[in-house]
Amino acid sequence: MAPEGYTYVRGHIRRKPRPRMKKTSGWLIAALVVGGVWLYGQGGGSTTTTNTNPGSTAPASAPAAGH
């Protein structure tokens, strides 16, 4: 008979698996942290804005007029 905490499987004694968290892996936790940091960087945490070119009213990606 196998000792307590062990089981007899296929001709040899094996340790019983320990109970684990319910399918919450470290990768899921890391993804949630990265997602929160990304959302914070999208403007949720930034209240100050800077205008790098105050004299220009046209967008930088607009094509030049007359060409």
PELIN-V203079 format. One record per pair of residues at least 4 apart in sequence whose ideal C-beta (glycine too) atoms are under 6 Angstrom apart, sorted by the first residue. I is the first residue (numbers start at 1). J is the second residue. D is the distance in Angstrom with one decimal. If there is no record, write none. Layout:
i=<I/I>
j=<J/J>
d=<D/D>
//
This chain:
i=<2/2/2/2/5/6/6/7/7/8/9/24/39/40/40/58>
j=<6/7/8/13/16/13/15/14/16/13/14/28/44/44/45/62>
d=<4.4/5.6/4.6/5.0/5.8/5.1/5.5/5.6/5.4/5.8/4.7/5.8/5.5/5.2/4.4/4.9>
//
